[in-house]
Amino acid sequence: MDLDKRLRNAVRHFWTTRDAQARKQGGAAGRRDAGARAAVTGGKQMNGFISLVRDLLVENGISSPSVYCHRNIELPGYFRPEKCWDLLVVVEGTLIASIEFKSQVGPSLGNNYNNRTEEALGNATDIWAAYREGAFKPSARPWLGFFMLLEETQRSTAPVRAREPHFKVFPEFKAASYAKRYEILLTKLLRERLYDGACFLLSDRAGGRKGHFREPNPELSFRTFAESLVARAIAHLRTSPPGKMVKDTAENPGSEG
């Protein structure tokens, strides 16, 4: 019942952490990093969302040492040796879930949008190829999630002209803002079953410091995202042998934070 409040706290953590990292790095270096790079290179701004998802899993029966979110977060790839994910759920050698958390803040909308799109597609293609080749045996098909927060500004929500020097773009992209493009991207990732859950939040800088955010598409809401993930975790609990979930071998250092 308090999920919305907890999500607002995570949004507030995102913005206040970015502010703190920018001040810290600018002071330590004697100058400001270009643009928002100080906050990005400082990291940790997504930890509020990662911790919220981890807590939801633990509250619904997944043992804490089975949730990796800071260390031991590598999975083998098919096109590369390994890929670091932001959160993994691995129970007794079974991969339950893997999630990527991303954000975009600042004026470089076009380049960053393209980079995020390529990352989302590339990571999904890589992990599903690795799964097909048996990299995660004896795991059943894991749950794959993608979380995205975009800064809501006049530029990110304004129509963008698509370039069509040779062929026409698909109609849904005509005059679509970058916010709309992200919404289309995540919806199509779900439709194509490249991801099992996707979340898309919009938050402006001033309101975000107070925990304010917006969810433009109910299908991409955090509640829908979290319910799908928790349902997958509960399904695993119900099909696991009695006592398996509580028989953790060694404490997972990656579950801290």
Secondary structure, 3 states (H helix, E strand, C coil): CCHHHHHHHHHHHHHHHHHHHHHHHHHHHCCCCCCCHHHHHHCCCCHHHHHHHHHHHHHCCCCHHHEECCCCCEEECCCCCEEECCEEEEECCEEEEEEEEEEECCCCHHHHHHHHHHHHHHHHHHHHHHHHCCCCCCCCCCEEEEEEEEECCCCCCCCCCCCCCCCCCCHHHCCCCHHHHHHHHHHHHHHCCCCCEEEEEEECHHHHCCCCCECCCHHHCHHHHHHHHHHHHHHHHHHCCCCCCCCCCCCCHHHCC
